[in-house]
Structures are given as structure tokens and as C-alpha cells.
Amino acid sequence: MKPDPPIVKQEGPDVLLSLHVQPRASRNQFVFSSDRITLRLTAPPVDGAANAACRAFLAERLDVAKSRLTILRGDAARAKLIRIRDADAAEILSRLQPAPRESGPR
């Protein structure tokens, strides 16, 4: 069995971010666990709405332009691999840290 890829990985000048996306949630929020980050989105998984919401929410949280975010894998799946162009993994990790109102799984 292959080990899980790291959640955040530096790849040259870019960062790769592994996410699990849950569409049609009651609110937009991150849920952090020891082995993954789940992004709950209110958008439905129809006509790319959830992918657009994913990019917009990440861009706001990470304070980067949406144009720097690319979905490399998982365009039609919940497990997504996101490329963040011209970023630093340590900085991305610090910006992803749970806010006081965010918690682990319920």
C-alpha cells in the first residue's frame, strides 16, 4: 500500500496542495484532521461551480490571485491536487492553519 502524499509539498517554485472537497455543505469552511484537509463548500458539484468556489475560497484564504491556482487532478472528483504558482510551502501551511472558529471533524 502506497503512503498518502503530503498535504502540502514544494515542487520547484510552486506548491502542491492535496484537498478533499465536500460540495453542498451548509457553509464554506476548512476541516482539519491529522491526515487531510477537507474543504466544505456550499456550491453544488454542477457545471464546475464547486471547482470555481474551491479556487475562490483558497485564493481568499491564502491571499493569492485565483489565476495562480490550478486544479491539476480531480476536476470531477472530491480528491483534488491544486498547484499554487510561485509560492512557498511553509508560508502556505501557515496561512492554512485553523482559525479559532475552525475545528477538526465532528
Protein Blocks (a to p, Z undefined) as FASTA:
>chain_A
ZZdddfbdcehjbccddddddehifbdcddddfkbccdddfbdceehlmmmmmmmmmmmm
nopafklpccfbhklcmbdcdddehiafklmmmmmpccfkbccdZZ
